[in-house]
Structure formats: structure tokens, C-alpha cells
Amino acid sequence: MITLDSKHKREKHSFISYQLSVISHQLSVISYQLSVISYQLSVISYQLSVISYQLSEGRRQEAGGRRQEAGGRR
């Protein structure tokens, strides 16, 4: 009876240990995915800043063109 009980405890401990290792693996996968998402967000942020710069540059050139047109009509 004592050996069966200790065997059962060992099996239970090894199962819990297995579950913890699975959880640990899942957490490392989640951590990796979060780092990928963080990288993607930084790329998106960079792309948005480039687009913002291009739009402001376009507006600046447009305003400069209008000033030249107005100067030419005088």
C-alpha cells in the first residue's frame, strides 16, 4: 500500500512537472510573439512618420508653387 501511494505521488509530481514545462514553453512562445508584434509596431510607426513627412513636404512644395504662380501674375 505504501509503495503504491508513493508511486502515485511520484506520477502526480512528474505530471505537474510536465504541465509546468508546457506552460513555461507556452509563455516563451507568447513572449516571442509579443517581441515580434513590438517590432512590427515600431516598423509601422516608422512608416507613418515617413508618410507624415512626405505629406508635409508635398504641402510645402504645393504652397511654394502657388506663391510662384501668384508672383508671376503680378
PDB file of N, CA, C, O and CB in Angstrom:
ATOM      1  N   MET A   1       0.832  -1.205   0.000  1.00  0.00           N
ATOM      2  CA  MET A   1       0.000   0.000   0.000  1.00  0.00           C
ATOM      3  C   MET A   1       0.875   1.267   0.000  1.00  0.00           C
ATOM      4  O   MET A   1       0.590   2.237  -0.703  1.00  0.00           O
ATOM      5  CB  MET A   1      -0.946  -0.001   1.229  1.00  0.00           C
ATOM      6  N   ILE A   2       1.931   1.230   0.796  1.00  0.00           N
ATOM      7  CA  ILE A   2       2.816   2.394   0.896  1.00  0.00           C
ATOM      8  C   ILE A   2       3.523   2.636  -0.438  1.00  0.00           C
ATOM      9  O   ILE A   2       3.660   3.782  -0.867  1.00  0.00           O
ATOM     10  CB  ILE A   2       3.855   2.194   2.027  1.00  0.00           C
ATOM     11  N   THR A   3       3.972   1.562  -1.098  1.00  0.00           N
ATOM     12  CA  THR A   3       4.676   1.723  -2.380  1.00  0.00           C
ATOM     13  C   THR A   3       3.741   2.266  -3.452  1.00  0.00           C
ATOM     14  O   THR A   3       4.149   3.100  -4.261  1.00  0.00           O
ATOM     15  CB  THR A   3       5.277   0.382  -2.840  1.00  0.00           C
ATOM     16  N   LEU A   4       2.492   1.805  -3.470  1.00  0.00           N
ATOM     17  CA  LEU A   4       1.527   2.307  -4.450  1.00  0.00           C
ATOM     18  C   LEU A   4       1.273   3.794  -4.234  1.00  0.00           C
ATOM     19  O   LEU A   4       1.197   4.576  -5.181  1.00  0.00           O
ATOM     20  CB  LEU A   4       0.203   1.522  -4.363  1.00  0.00           C
ATOM     21  N   ASP A   5       1.141   4.168  -2.938  1.00  0.00           N
ATOM     22  CA  ASP A   5       0.894   5.566  -2.618  1.00  0.00           C
ATOM     23  C   ASP A   5       2.084   6.438  -3.044  1.00  0.00           C
ATOM     24  O   ASP A   5       1.886   7.514  -3.607  1.00  0.00           O
ATOM     25  CB  ASP A   5       0.619   5.728  -1.112  1.00  0.00           C
ATOM     26  N   SER A   6       3.283   5.995  -2.787  1.00  0.00           N
ATOM     27  CA  SER A   6       4.461   6.774  -3.174  1.00  0.00           C
ATOM     28  C   SER A   6       4.610   6.800  -4.697  1.00  0.00           C
ATOM     29  O   SER A   6       5.046   7.805  -5.259  1.00  0.00           O
ATOM     30  CB  SER A   6       5.735   6.191  -2.521  1.00  0.00           C
ATOM     31  N   LYS A   7       4.252   5.711  -5.362  1.00  0.00           N
ATOM     32  CA  LYS A   7       4.287   5.683  -6.829  1.00  0.00           C
ATOM     33  C   LYS A   7       3.283   6.686  -7.388  1.00  0.00           C
ATOM     34  O   LYS A   7       3.575   7.413  -8.337  1.00  0.00           O
ATOM     35  CB  LYS A   7       3.983   4.256  -7.363  1.00  0.00           C
ATOM     36  N   HIS A   8       2.093   6.713  -6.785  1.00  0.00           N
ATOM     37  CA  HIS A   8       1.060   7.650  -7.223  1.00  0.00           C
ATOM     38  C   HIS A   8       1.540   9.093  -7.046  1.00  0.00           C
ATOM     39  O   HIS A   8       1.324   9.936  -7.917  1.00  0.00           O
ATOM     40  CB  HIS A   8      -0.252   7.417  -6.436  1.00  0.00           C
ATOM     41  N   LYS A   9       2.192   9.371  -5.912  1.00  0.00           N
ATOM     42  CA  LYS A   9       2.709  10.720  -5.665  1.00  0.00           C
ATOM     43  C   LYS A   9       3.774  11.088  -6.683  1.00  0.00           C
ATOM     44  O   LYS A   9       3.796  12.214  -7.181  1.00  0.00           O
ATOM     45  CB  LYS A   9       3.280  10.827  -4.247  1.00  0.00           C
ATOM     46  N   ARG A  10       4.652  10.153  -6.996  1.00  0.00           N
ATOM     47  CA  ARG A  10       5.705  10.393  -7.982  1.00  0.00           C
ATOM     48  C   ARG A  10       5.099  10.704  -9.350  1.00  0.00           C
ATOM     49  O   ARG A  10       5.530  11.622 -10.047  1.00  0.00           O
ATOM     50  CB  ARG A  10       6.644   9.175  -8.079  1.00  0.00           C
ATOM     51  N   GLU A  11       4.076   9.903  -9.719  1.00  0.00           N
ATOM     52  CA  GLU A  11       3.407  10.120 -11.010  1.00  0.00           C
ATOM     53  C   GLU A  11       2.736  11.492 -11.038  1.00  0.00           C
ATOM     54  O   GLU A  11       2.795  12.208 -12.037  1.00  0.00           O
ATOM     55  CB  GLU A  11       2.362   9.008 -11.279  1.00  0.00           C
ATOM     56  N   LYS A  12       2.104  11.839  -9.935  1.00  0.00           N
ATOM     57  CA  LYS A  12       1.431  13.130  -9.840  1.00  0.00           C
ATOM     58  C   LYS A  12       2.449  14.262  -9.952  1.00  0.00           C
ATOM     59  O   LYS A  12       2.209  15.253 -10.642  1.00  0.00           O
ATOM     60  CB  LYS A  12       0.645  13.240  -8.515  1.00  0.00           C
ATOM     61  N   HIS A  13       3.589  14.112  -9.270  1.00  0.00           N
ATOM     62  CA  HIS A  13       4.641  15.129  -9.319  1.00  0.00           C
ATOM     63  C   HIS A  13       5.216  15.252 -10.723  1.00  0.00           C
ATOM     64  O   HIS A  13       5.456  16.359 -11.206  1.00  0.00           O
ATOM     65  CB  HIS A  13       5.756  14.796  -8.323  1.00  0.00           C
ATOM     66  N   SER A  14       5.435  14.124 -11.373  1.00  0.00           N
ATOM     67  CA  SER A  14       6.001  14.184 -12.719  1.00  0.00           C
ATOM     68  C   SER A  14       4.994  14.797 -13.692  1.00  0.00           C
ATOM     69  O   SER A  14       5.390  15.505 -14.617  1.00  0.00           O
ATOM     70  CB  SER A  14       6.421  12.775 -13.194  1.00  0.00           C
ATOM     71  N   PHE A  15       3.712  14.540 -13.500  1.00  0.00           N
ATOM     72  CA  PHE A  15       2.681  15.140 -14.354  1.00  0.00           C
ATOM     73  C   PHE A  15       2.636  16.651 -14.155  1.00  0.00           C
ATOM     74  O   PHE A  15       2.556  17.412 -15.119  1.00  0.00           O
ATOM     75  CB  PHE A  15       1.300  14.522 -14.055  1.00  0.00           C
ATOM     76  N   ILE A  16       2.687  17.077 -12.885  1.00  0.00           N
ATOM     77  CA  ILE A  16       2.685  18.510 -12.579  1.00  0.00           C
ATOM     78  C   ILE A  16       3.933  19.160 -13.181  1.00  0.00           C
ATOM     79  O   ILE A  16       3.861  20.252 -13.745  1.00  0.00           O
ATOM     80  CB  ILE A  16       2.629  18.750 -11.038  1.00  0.00           C
ATOM     81  N   SER A  17       5.062  18.487 -13.057  1.00  0.00           N
ATOM     82  CA  SER A  17       6.306  18.990 -13.627  1.00  0.00           C
ATOM     83  C   SER A  17       6.175  19.143 -15.142  1.00  0.00           C
ATOM     84  O   SER A  17       6.626  20.135 -15.715  1.00  0.00           O
ATOM     85  CB  SER A  17       7.477  18.051 -13.280  1.00  0.00           C
ATOM     86  N   TYR A  18       5.561  18.162 -15.777  1.00  0.00           N
ATOM     87  CA  TYR A  18       5.332  18.214 -17.227  1.00  0.00           C
ATOM     88  C   TYR A  18       4.438  19.399 -17.581  1.00  0.00           C
ATOM     89  O   TYR A  18       4.727  20.145 -18.516  1.00  0.00           O
ATOM     90  CB  TYR A  18       4.696  16.895 -17.728  1.00  0.00           C
ATOM     91  N   GLN A  19       3.343  19.569 -16.824  1.00  0.00           N
ATOM     92  CA  GLN A  19       2.428  20.688 -17.086  1.00  0.00           C
ATOM     93  C   GLN A  19       3.148  22.032 -16.950  1.00  0.00           C
ATOM     94  O   GLN A  19       2.936  22.946 -17.747  1.00  0.00           O
ATOM     95  CB  GLN A  19       1.226  20.634 -16.123  1.00  0.00           C
ATOM     96  N   LEU A  20       3.999  22.135 -15.932  1.00  0.00           N
ATOM     97  CA  LEU A  20       4.743  23.382 -15.726  1.00  0.00           C
ATOM     98  C   LEU A  20       5.714  23.644 -16.872  1.00  0.00           C
ATOM     99  O   LEU A  20       5.896  24.789 -17.286  1.00  0.00           O
ATOM    100  CB  LEU A  20       5.505  23.336 -14.397  1.00  0.00           C
ATOM    101  N   SER A  21       6.332  22.591 -17.381  1.00  0.00           N
ATOM    102  CA  SER A  21       7.251  22.782 -18.506  1.00  0.00           C
ATOM    103  C   SER A  21       6.485  23.197 -19.766  1.00  0.00           C
ATOM    104  O   SER A  21       6.976  23.998 -20.561  1.00  0.00           O
ATOM    105  CB  SER A  21       8.056  21.490 -18.772  1.00  0.00           C
ATOM    106  N   VAL A  22       5.272  22.644 -19.943  1.00  0.00           N
ATOM    107  CA  VAL A  22       4.430  23.046 -21.075  1.00  0.00           C
ATOM    108  C   VAL A  22       4.044  24.518 -20.941  1.00  0.00           C
ATOM    109  O   VAL A  22       4.126  25.272 -21.910  1.00  0.00           O
ATOM    110  CB  VAL A  22       3.158  22.159 -21.159  1.00  0.00           C
ATOM    111  N   ILE A  23       3.629  24.925 -19.753  1.00  0.00           N
ATOM    112  CA  ILE A  23       3.254  26.317 -19.505  1.00  0.00           C
ATOM    113  C   ILE A  23       4.455  27.228 -19.749  1.00  0.00           C
ATOM    114  O   ILE A  23       4.320  28.293 -20.352  1.00  0.00           O
ATOM    115  CB  ILE A  23       2.721  26.495 -18.059  1.00  0.00           C
ATOM    116  N   SER A  24       5.617  26.811 -19.284  1.00  0.00           N
ATOM    117  CA  SER A  24       6.837  27.594 -19.489  1.00  0.00           C
ATOM    118  C   SER A  24       7.118  27.767 -20.984  1.00  0.00           C
ATOM    119  O   SER A  24       7.475  28.856 -21.434  1.00  0.00           O
ATOM    120  CB  SER A  24       8.040  26.916 -18.791  1.00  0.00           C
ATOM    121  N   HIS A  25       6.956  26.703 -21.733  1.00  0.00           N
ATOM    122  CA  HIS A  25       7.165  26.767 -23.182  1.00  0.00           C
ATOM    123  C   HIS A  25       6.156  27.724 -23.826  1.00  0.00           C
ATOM    124  O   HIS A  25       6.520  28.549 -24.664  1.00  0.00           O
ATOM    125  CB  HIS A  25       7.045  25.357 -23.810  1.00  0.00           C
ATOM    126  N   GLN A  26       4.892  27.606 -23.427  1.00  0.00           N
ATOM    127  CA  GLN A  26       3.856  28.479 -23.982  1.00  0.00           C
ATOM    128  C   GLN A  26       4.160  29.945 -23.678  1.00  0.00           C
ATOM    129  O   GLN A  26       3.963  30.815 -24.526  1.00  0.00           O
ATOM    130  CB  GLN A  26       2.475  28.098 -23.422  1.00  0.00           C
ATOM    131  N   LEU A  27       4.643  30.213 -22.459  1.00  0.00           N
ATOM    132  CA  LEU A  27       4.984  31.587 -22.088  1.00  0.00           C
ATOM    133  C   LEU A  27       6.149  32.113 -22.921  1.00  0.00           C
ATOM    134  O   LEU A  27       6.179  33.290 -23.283  1.00  0.00           O
ATOM    135  CB  LEU A  27       5.328  31.667 -20.597  1.00  0.00           C
ATOM    136  N   SER A  28       7.106  31.241 -23.222  1.00  0.00           N
ATOM    137  CA  SER A  28       8.227  31.698 -24.052  1.00  0.00           C
ATOM    138  C   SER A  28       7.762  31.976 -25.477  1.00  0.00           C
ATOM    139  O   SER A  28       8.263  32.896 -26.125  1.00  0.00           O
ATOM    140  CB  SER A  28       9.360  30.651 -24.059  1.00  0.00           C
ATOM    141  N   VAL A  29       6.806  31.187 -25.969  1.00  0.00           N
ATOM    142  CA  VAL A  29       6.235  31.432 -27.299  1.00  0.00           C
ATOM    143  C   VAL A  29       5.492  32.761 -27.305  1.00  0.00           C
ATOM    144  O   VAL A  29       5.648  33.558 -28.230  1.00  0.00           O
ATOM    145  CB  VAL A  29       5.284  30.279 -27.715  1.00  0.00           C
ATOM    146  N   ILE A  30       4.686  33.002 -26.277  1.00  0.00           N
ATOM    147  CA  ILE A  30       3.941  34.256 -26.163  1.00  0.00           C
ATOM    148  C   ILE A  30       4.917  35.437 -26.094  1.00  0.00           C
ATOM    149  O   ILE A  30       4.701  36.469 -26.729  1.00  0.00           O
ATOM    150  CB  ILE A  30       3.019  34.235 -24.909  1.00  0.00           C
ATOM    151  N   SER A  31       5.982  35.273 -25.324  1.00  0.00           N
ATOM    152  CA  SER A  31       6.990  36.334 -25.202  1.00  0.00           C
ATOM    153  C   SER A  31       7.606  36.634 -26.567  1.00  0.00           C
ATOM    154  O   SER A  31       7.802  37.797 -26.919  1.00  0.00           O
ATOM    155  CB  SER A  31       8.093  35.929 -24.191  1.00  0.00           C
ATOM    156  N   TYR A  32       7.910  35.597 -27.327  1.00  0.00           N
ATOM    157  CA  TYR A  32       8.469  35.777 -28.668  1.00  0.00           C
ATOM    158  C   TYR A  32       7.476  36.512 -29.572  1.00  0.00           C
ATOM    159  O   TYR A  32       7.838  37.441 -30.294  1.00  0.00           O
ATOM    160  CB  TYR A  32       8.842  34.411 -29.284  1.00  0.00           C
ATOM    161  N   GLN A  33       6.194  36.065 -29.511  1.00  0.00           N
ATOM    162  CA  GLN A  33       5.169  36.704 -30.344  1.00  0.00           C
ATOM    163  C   GLN A  33       5.026  38.176 -29.992  1.00  0.00           C
ATOM    164  O   GLN A  33       4.866  39.017 -30.876  1.00  0.00           O
ATOM    165  CB  GLN A  33       3.819  35.991 -30.183  1.00  0.00           C
ATOM    166  N   LEU A  34       5.081  38.489 -28.705  1.00  0.00           N
ATOM    167  CA  LEU A  34       4.976  39.889 -28.281  1.00  0.00           C
ATOM    168  C   LEU A  34       6.159  40.706 -28.786  1.00  0.00           C
ATOM    169  O   LEU A  34       6.001  41.870 -29.155  1.00  0.00           O
ATOM    170  CB  LEU A  34       4.891  39.981 -26.752  1.00  0.00           C
ATOM    171  N   SER A  35       7.344  40.099 -28.804  1.00  0.00           N
ATOM    172  CA  SER A  35       8.507  40.843 -29.314  1.00  0.00           C
ATOM    173  C   SER A  35       8.375  41.073 -30.819  1.00  0.00           C
ATOM    174  O   SER A  35       8.798  42.112 -31.326  1.00  0.00           O
ATOM    175  CB  SER A  35       9.822  40.082 -29.003  1.00  0.00           C
ATOM    176  N   VAL A  36       7.793  40.110 -31.534  1.00  0.00           N
ATOM    177  CA  VAL A  36       7.552  40.279 -32.971  1.00  0.00           C
ATOM    178  C   VAL A  36       6.541  41.405 -33.193  1.00  0.00           C
ATOM    179  O   VAL A  36       6.737  42.265 -34.052  1.00  0.00           O
ATOM    180  CB  VAL A  36       7.041  38.949 -33.608  1.00  0.00           C
ATOM    181  N   ILE A  37       5.455  41.391 -32.410  1.00  0.00           N
ATOM    182  CA  ILE A  37       4.432  42.439 -32.518  1.00  0.00           C
ATOM    183  C   ILE A  37       5.053  43.806 -32.211  1.00  0.00           C
ATOM    184  O   ILE A  37       4.771  44.787 -32.900  1.00  0.00           O
ATOM    185  CB  ILE A  37       3.242  42.151 -31.550  1.00  0.00           C
ATOM    186  N   SER A  38       5.894  43.865 -31.183  1.00  0.00           N
ATOM    187  CA  SER A  38       6.552  45.122 -30.823  1.00  0.00           C
ATOM    188  C   SER A  38       7.411  45.624 -31.977  1.00  0.00           C
ATOM    189  O   SER A  38       7.411  46.817 -32.280  1.00  0.00           O
ATOM    190  CB  SER A  38       7.411  44.943 -29.557  1.00  0.00           C
ATOM    191  N   TYR A  39       8.141  44.720 -32.621  1.00  0.00           N
ATOM    192  CA  TYR A  39       8.968  45.100 -33.776  1.00  0.00           C
ATOM    193  C   TYR A  39       8.094  45.606 -34.918  1.00  0.00           C
ATOM    194  O   TYR A  39       8.404  46.616 -35.549  1.00  0.00           O
ATOM    195  CB  TYR A  39       9.824  43.904 -34.252  1.00  0.00           C
ATOM    196  N   GLN A  40       6.979  44.881 -35.182  1.00  0.00           N
ATOM    197  CA  GLN A  40       6.081  45.297 -36.266  1.00  0.00           C
ATOM    198  C   GLN A  40       5.500  46.673 -35.992  1.00  0.00           C
ATOM    199  O   GLN A  40       5.378  47.493 -36.901  1.00  0.00           O
ATOM    200  CB  GLN A  40       4.950  44.278 -36.451  1.00  0.00           C
ATOM    201  N   LEU A  41       5.140  46.928 -34.737  1.00  0.00           N
ATOM    202  CA  LEU A  41       4.596  48.242 -34.386  1.00  0.00           C
ATOM    203  C   LEU A  41       5.634  49.339 -34.584  1.00  0.00           C
ATOM    204  O   LEU A  41       5.294  50.442 -35.011  1.00  0.00           O
ATOM    205  CB  LEU A  41       4.104  48.245 -32.937  1.00  0.00           C
ATOM    206  N   SER A  42       6.900  49.045 -34.277  1.00  0.00           N
ATOM    207  CA  SER A  42       7.928  50.069 -34.484  1.00  0.00           C
ATOM    208  C   SER A  42       8.137  50.331 -35.977  1.00  0.00           C
ATOM    209  O   SER A  42       8.399  51.465 -36.379  1.00  0.00           O
ATOM    210  CB  SER A  42       9.258  49.640 -33.828  1.00  0.00           C
ATOM    211  N   VAL A  43       8.021  49.283 -36.797  1.00  0.00           N
ATOM    212  CA  VAL A  43       8.119  49.460 -38.251  1.00  0.00           C
ATOM    213  C   VAL A  43       6.958  50.314 -38.754  1.00  0.00           C
ATOM    214  O   VAL A  43       7.154  51.232 -39.551  1.00  0.00           O
ATOM    215  CB  VAL A  43       8.130  48.087 -38.973  1.00  0.00           C
ATOM    216  N   ILE A  44       5.741  50.006 -38.280  1.00  0.00           N
ATOM    217  CA  ILE A  44       4.549  50.774 -38.670  1.00  0.00           C
ATOM    218  C   ILE A  44       4.717  52.236 -38.254  1.00  0.00           C
ATOM    219  O   ILE A  44       4.404  53.148 -39.020  1.00  0.00           O
ATOM    220  CB  ILE A  44       3.263  50.170 -38.027  1.00  0.00           C
ATOM    221  N   SER A  45       5.217  52.449 -37.025  1.00  0.00           N
ATOM    222  CA  SER A  45       5.433  53.810 -36.529  1.00  0.00           C
ATOM    223  C   SER A  45       6.407  54.557 -37.430  1.00  0.00           C
ATOM    224  O   SER A  45       6.189  55.725 -37.752  1.00  0.00           O
ATOM    225  CB  SER A  45       5.960  53.784 -35.083  1.00  0.00           C
ATOM    226  N   TYR A  46       7.483  53.882 -37.840  1.00  0.00           N
ATOM    227  CA  TYR A  46       8.462  54.499 -38.738  1.00  0.00           C
ATOM    228  C   TYR A  46       7.819  54.834 -40.088  1.00  0.00           C
ATOM    229  O   TYR A  46       8.025  55.918 -40.634  1.00  0.00           O
ATOM    230  CB  TYR A  46       9.676  53.561 -38.942  1.00  0.00           C
ATOM    231  N   GLN A  47       7.034  53.884 -40.617  1.00  0.00           N
ATOM    232  CA  GLN A  47       6.377  54.107 -41.904  1.00  0.00           C
ATOM    233  C   GLN A  47       5.417  55.292 -41.832  1.00  0.00           C
ATOM    234  O   GLN A  47       5.339  56.091 -42.766  1.00  0.00           O
ATOM    235  CB  GLN A  47       5.624  52.846 -42.346  1.00  0.00           C
ATOM    236  N   LEU A  48       4.689  55.404 -40.725  1.00  0.00           N
ATOM    237  CA  LEU A  48       3.762  56.526 -40.561  1.00  0.00           C
ATOM    238  C   LEU A  48       4.514  57.851 -40.496  1.00  0.00           C
ATOM    239  O   LEU A  48       4.053  58.856 -41.037  1.00  0.00           O
ATOM    240  CB  LEU A  48       2.912  56.340 -39.296  1.00  0.00           C
ATOM    241  N   SER A  49       5.675  57.855 -39.833  1.00  0.00           N
ATOM    242  CA  SER A  49       6.437  59.105 -39.764  1.00  0.00           C
ATOM    243  C   SER A  49       6.972  59.484 -41.146  1.00  0.00           C
ATOM    244  O   SER A  49       7.041  60.667 -41.478  1.00  0.00           O
ATOM    245  CB  SER A  49       7.603  58.974 -38.756  1.00  0.00           C
ATOM    246  N   VAL A  50       7.351  58.492 -41.951  1.00  0.00           N
ATOM    247  CA  VAL A  50       7.808  58.768 -43.320  1.00  0.00           C
ATOM    248  C   VAL A  50       6.658  59.341 -44.143  1.00  0.00           C
ATOM    249  O   VAL A  50       6.837  60.323 -44.864  1.00  0.00           O
ATOM    250  CB  VAL A  50       8.365  57.477 -43.990  1.00  0.00           C
ATOM    251  N   ILE A  51       5.464  58.723 -44.035  1.00  0.00           N
ATOM    252  CA  ILE A  51       4.282  59.200 -44.765  1.00  0.00           C
ATOM    253  C   ILE A  51       3.947  60.635 -44.336  1.00  0.00           C
ATOM    254  O   ILE A  51       3.651  61.492 -45.169  1.00  0.00           O
ATOM    255  CB  ILE A  51       3.062  58.256 -44.516  1.00  0.00           C
ATOM    256  N   SER A  52       3.999  60.874 -43.027  1.00  0.00           N
ATOM    257  CA  SER A  52       3.704  62.212 -42.500  1.00  0.00           C
ATOM    258  C   SER A  52       4.687  63.226 -43.072  1.00  0.00           C
ATOM    259  O   SER A  52       4.295  64.325 -43.465  1.00  0.00           O
ATOM    260  CB  SER A  52       3.763  62.219 -40.951  1.00  0.00           C
ATOM    261  N   TYR A  53       5.967  62.854 -43.117  1.00  0.00           N
ATOM    262  CA  TYR A  53       6.988  63.757 -43.680  1.00  0.00           C
ATOM    263  C   TYR A  53       6.714  64.013 -45.159  1.00  0.00           C
ATOM    264  O   TYR A  53       6.800  65.149 -45.625  1.00  0.00           O
ATOM    265  CB  TYR A  53       8.410  63.161 -43.498  1.00  0.00           C
ATOM    266  N   GLN A  54       6.379  62.940 -45.900  1.00  0.00           N
ATOM    267  CA  GLN A  54       6.117  63.092 -47.336  1.00  0.00           C
ATOM    268  C   GLN A  54       4.907  63.993 -47.578  1.00  0.00           C
ATOM    269  O   GLN A  54       4.915  64.814 -48.495  1.00  0.00           O
ATOM    270  CB  GLN A  54       5.891  61.716 -47.991  1.00  0.00           C
ATOM    271  N   LEU A  55       3.868  63.838 -46.757  1.00  0.00           N
ATOM    272  CA  LEU A  55       2.679  64.686 -46.917  1.00  0.00           C
ATOM    273  C   LEU A  55       2.999  66.144 -46.625  1.00  0.00           C
ATOM    274  O   LEU A  55       2.555  67.034 -47.350  1.00  0.00           O
ATOM    275  CB  LEU A  55       1.551  64.208 -45.997  1.00  0.00           C
ATOM    276  N   SER A  56       3.766  66.395 -45.567  1.00  0.00           N
ATOM    277  CA  SER A  56       4.092  67.793 -45.230  1.00  0.00           C
ATOM    278  C   SER A  56       5.006  68.389 -46.291  1.00  0.00           C
ATOM    279  O   SER A  56       4.899  69.571 -46.618  1.00  0.00           O
ATOM    280  CB  SER A  56       4.764  67.883 -43.834  1.00  0.00           C
ATOM    281  N   GLU A  57       5.900  67.575 -46.825  1.00  0.00           N
ATOM    282  CA  GLU A  57       6.796  68.029 -47.900  1.00  0.00           C
ATOM    283  C   GLU A  57       5.977  68.377 -49.147  1.00  0.00           C
ATOM    284  O   GLU A  57       6.240  69.386 -49.801  1.00  0.00           O
ATOM    285  CB  GLU A  57       7.860  66.936 -48.234  1.00  0.00           C
ATOM    286  N   GLY A  58       4.989  67.544 -49.474  1.00  0.00           N
ATOM    287  CA  GLY A  58       4.115  67.798 -50.620  1.00  0.00           C
ATOM    288  C   GLY A  58       3.327  69.083 -50.456  1.00  0.00           C
ATOM    289  O   GLY A  58       3.188  69.861 -51.401  1.00  0.00           O
ATOM    290  N   ARG A  59       2.809  69.306 -49.249  1.00  0.00           N
ATOM    291  CA  ARG A  59       2.056  70.541 -48.980  1.00  0.00           C
ATOM    292  C   ARG A  59       2.971  71.754 -49.081  1.00  0.00           C
ATOM    293  O   ARG A  59       2.565  72.803 -49.581  1.00  0.00           O
ATOM    294  CB  ARG A  59       1.397  70.486 -47.582  1.00  0.00           C
ATOM    295  N   ARG A  60       4.201  71.613 -48.607  1.00  0.00           N
ATOM    296  CA  ARG A  60       5.156  72.726 -48.656  1.00  0.00           C
ATOM    297  C   ARG A  60       5.480  73.078 -50.117  1.00  0.00           C
ATOM    298  O   ARG A  60       5.522  74.251 -50.488  1.00  0.00           O
ATOM    299  CB  ARG A  60       6.460  72.365 -47.880  1.00  0.00           C
ATOM    300  N   GLN A  61       5.706  72.054 -50.928  1.00  0.00           N
ATOM    301  CA  GLN A  61       6.009  72.299 -52.339  1.00  0.00           C
ATOM    302  C   GLN A  61       4.802  72.896 -53.061  1.00  0.00           C
ATOM    303  O   GLN A  61       4.940  73.764 -53.923  1.00  0.00           O
ATOM    304  CB  GLN A  61       6.446  70.995 -53.028  1.00  0.00           C
ATOM    305  N   GLU A  62       3.607  72.408 -52.684  1.00  0.00           N
ATOM    306  CA  GLU A  62       2.375  72.931 -53.279  1.00  0.00           C
ATOM    307  C   GLU A  62       2.231  74.421 -52.958  1.00  0.00           C
ATOM    308  O   GLU A  62       1.906  75.228 -53.829  1.00  0.00           O
ATOM    309  CB  GLU A  62       1.137  72.141 -52.765  1.00  0.00           C
ATOM    310  N   ALA A  63       2.478  74.772 -51.689  1.00  0.00           N
ATOM    311  CA  ALA A  63       2.375  76.180 -51.279  1.00  0.00           C
ATOM    312  C   ALA A  63       3.433  77.014 -52.002  1.00  0.00           C
ATOM    313  O   ALA A  63       3.156  78.143 -52.409  1.00  0.00           O
ATOM    314  CB  ALA A  63       2.537  76.320 -49.738  1.00  0.00           C
ATOM    315  N   GLY A  64       4.623  76.478 -52.163  1.00  0.00           N
ATOM    316  CA  GLY A  64       5.681  77.192 -52.889  1.00  0.00           C
ATOM    317  C   GLY A  64       5.301  77.404 -54.337  1.00  0.00           C
ATOM    318  O   GLY A  64       5.581  78.465 -54.895  1.00  0.00           O
ATOM    319  N   GLY A  65       4.673  76.428 -54.960  1.00  0.00           N
ATOM    320  CA  GLY A  65       4.220  76.547 -56.349  1.00  0.00           C
ATOM    321  C   GLY A  65       3.155  77.602 -56.502  1.00  0.00           C
ATOM    322  O   GLY A  65       3.145  78.346 -57.483  1.00  0.00           O
ATOM    323  N   ARG A  66       2.248  77.673 -55.531  1.00  0.00           N
ATOM    324  CA  ARG A  66       1.188  78.692 -55.579  1.00  0.00           C
ATOM    325  C   ARG A  66       1.777  80.091 -55.440  1.00  0.00           C
ATOM    326  O   ARG A  66       1.323  81.040 -56.081  1.00  0.00           O
ATOM    327  CB  ARG A  66       0.145  78.445 -54.467  1.00  0.00           C
ATOM    328  N   ARG A  67       2.813  80.202 -54.578  1.00  0.00           N
ATOM    329  CA  ARG A  67       3.449  81.520 -54.397  1.00  0.00           C
ATOM    330  C   ARG A  67       4.123  81.965 -55.701  1.00  0.00           C
ATOM    331  O   ARG A  67       4.060  83.135 -56.076  1.00  0.00           O
ATOM    332  CB  ARG A  67       4.494  81.475 -53.236  1.00  0.00           C
ATOM    333  N   GLN A  68       4.768  81.012 -56.385  1.00  0.00           N
ATOM    334  CA  GLN A  68       5.416  81.360 -57.655  1.00  0.00           C
ATOM    335  C   GLN A  68       4.372  81.779 -58.706  1.00  0.00           C
ATOM    336  O   GLN A  68       4.590  82.728 -59.459  1.00  0.00           O
ATOM    337  CB  GLN A  68       6.253  80.162 -58.180  1.00  0.00           C
ATOM    338  N   GLU A  69       3.234  81.061 -58.749  1.00  0.00           N
ATOM    339  CA  GLU A  69       2.161  81.409 -59.689  1.00  0.00           C
ATOM    340  C   GLU A  69       1.650  82.814 -59.415  1.00  0.00           C
ATOM    341  O   GLU A  69       1.459  83.615 -60.330  1.00  0.00           O
ATOM    342  CB  GLU A  69       1.002  80.395 -59.595  1.00  0.00           C
ATOM    343  N   ALA A  70       1.432  83.098 -58.122  1.00  0.00           N
ATOM    344  CA  ALA A  70       0.911  84.429 -57.747  1.00  0.00           C
ATOM    345  C   ALA A  70       1.942  85.508 -58.090  1.00  0.00           C
ATOM    346  O   ALA A  70       1.571  86.600 -58.520  1.00  0.00           O
ATOM    347  CB  ALA A  70       0.560  84.480 -56.221  1.00  0.00           C
ATOM    348  N   GLY A  71       3.228  85.214 -57.904  1.00  0.00           N
ATOM    349  CA  GLY A  71       4.273  86.174 -58.229  1.00  0.00           C
ATOM    350  C   GLY A  71       4.377  86.416 -59.730  1.00  0.00           C
ATOM    351  O   GLY A  71       4.693  87.527 -60.155  1.00  0.00           O
ATOM    352  N   GLY A  72       4.115  85.394 -60.537  1.00  0.00           N
ATOM    353  CA  GLY A  72       4.202  85.511 -61.983  1.00  0.00           C
ATOM    354  C   GLY A  72       3.051  86.303 -62.579  1.00  0.00           C
ATOM    355  O   GLY A  72       3.184  86.861 -63.668  1.00  0.00           O
ATOM    356  N   ARG A  73       1.927  86.359 -61.885  1.00  0.00           N
ATOM    357  CA  ARG A  73       0.745  87.048 -62.421  1.00  0.00           C
ATOM    358  C   ARG A  73       0.825  88.555 -62.209  1.00  0.00           C
ATOM    359  O   ARG A  73       0.094  89.306 -62.855  1.00  0.00           O
ATOM    360  CB  ARG A  73      -0.527  86.503 -61.769  1.00  0.00           C
ATOM    361  N   ARG A  74       1.689  89.004 -61.328  1.00  0.00           N
ATOM    362  CA  ARG A  74       1.710  90.449 -60.983  1.00  0.00           C
ATOM    363  C   ARG A  74       2.216  91.281 -62.119  1.00  0.00           C
ATOM    364  O   ARG A  74       2.298  92.504 -62.001  1.00  0.00           O
ATOM    365  CB  ARG A  74       2.573  90.704 -59.758  1.00  0.00           C
TER     366      ARG A  74
END
